Amino acid sequence: MMDIHLDRLLNFPNVTVQSCIHEDESIRLNLGFIKEGSHCPECQHFSDDLHRNRPRLIRDLSIFGKQTYLRIHRRQYYCSNCQSYFTEQLSFMDWQRRYTQRYEAYIYESVQHSTIEQVSREEGLTWDRVHGIFKRQYELKKTKIGVPSLA
């Protein structure tokens, strides 16, 4: 069952909100895909030969002051053209991350106007997680503007 209003609120391509679960401190949106299959990143061949389907819980921006999580299946396909397995890439999150790109950007901006400790408390994340997100976003922003890394 699709909810067009929640789909618009979420504003992610090729996914739909199948259900919404309200809990005391959080909201979970269960997402489904609009299309079956994906293009192989190696050879660009389209494949709908699903090999594995693993559910992941991803943190997104809060809704109505509640922590919001997206439950989405990370789909792995087999490409018969180049005979390799690949995991479908999602435009709103980076590979093997636990957070959406916009949530990580929000954490980065929040730390800019506060402290890691404050953001950690407000978001219910450990200091190490907030620091890691901040550091990663800082490196991404440096790369985009062409500033050499200090590593």
N, C-alpha and C positions, 0 to 999 in steps of 0.2 A: 504494500500500500504506500503510495507516494504522497508526500505532503508538500505541495507546491510552495506554500508560504515558508516553511522551514528550509526548503531548497533555496529559495531566494535569499533568506537570511544568512544561510551558510555560504552561499555564493562560490561554490567549487564546481569546476567543470566535470561532466561525465559521472557524477554521483548523485544519488537521491537519498533523502532521509526516509528510512523504512519505518522507524519507530523512535519515540522519545520517552525516556524513562527519567522521572523526577525522583531524586532521593533527597535526604535531609540537607546535605551539604553540596550536592553536585547534580549535574544533568548529564545523561548519556544519550547521545544520538547514534543509533545504529544505522550505518550507511550501506547502500547497495549500489551496484554499478548499473549505469544506463546501457552500456554496450558490452558485449562479450568479445574478448580477444584484445590483442595489442600488437604493436609492431616491434619486431626484434631490434634491439639497439645495435647489433652487429651488422645485419644485412638488410634491415628495414622490411623484411618479409612479414606479412600479417599472419598471426597464428591465433587460433582459438582452441588449440590443443592444451587444455588445462592439465598441468602436472601436479600442482600442489596449491592449496588454498589455506593460508594461515591467518587467523584473526589477530588483530593488533588493537590495542587501546592507545589512542593518541590524544594528548592534551591540546586543547584549542583555547581561544579567548573565552573569558567568562561570559555567561549570559545571565542577566538579572542578578549579578553579584554571586553567582554560584559557579564553582569550578566546572568546566565543561570538557567532556571526553567524547571522542569519536571512536566508535567501534567499527573498524573496517577490515576487510579481508585483503591481505597482500597476496595477490595471485601470481603464481609462477607458471610460465608456459614453456612448452617445448617447440622449438623452431625446426621444422623438418627440412628447411632450405639449407641452413648451416649446421644443423644437428647439434644445437646447444640449448641449454635451459636459460631462461631469463625471467627476472621479476619485473612486473609491470611498473613503470615509473608513474608517479602521481605528481602533478604540477604543484600541489599545495604543501607537499612535504618532501624533505630530502631523504634519501635512502638510509635506512636503519636509524632514523631519528624517532624520538618519542613525542615530538611536538610538531605542530604545524609551523610553517615558515612565518606566518603572521604572529603566532604566539612568541616565537623566539625573538622576532623584531620588537614586539611589545616589551619583553623582558629587558632587552638591550636598552630601549628608550627609558624604561622605568629606572634602571640603574643609573642612567645619565643624570636623572633628576633626584636621585635618592642615594641609597647605599645598597650593597649586596645583602646585608643583614636585613634591612627593611623590606626589600622585595622578597627575600626568602620567607619572612614571616607572613607577608600579605598573600603570597601565592601558595604557601604550603609546600615549598620546595626546600631541599637542603641548600646550605651555603655553597657546597661544591657544584650542585646542578646549576644554580644561578650563575656562579662564576664561570662554569664551562660554557653555558649558553652565551654569556657576555663576551667571553674570549673568542668564541667561534664567530659570532656576529661581527665583532671588531675586525677580525681577520678577513671576513667576507667583504666588509665595507672598504677596507684598505685595498684589497685586490681590485674592487670595482673602480676605485679612483686612481689606481696606478701607483700607490705608495708602496715602496719596498718593505718587506717584512723584516722585523728585528730579530727573527729566530736564528 
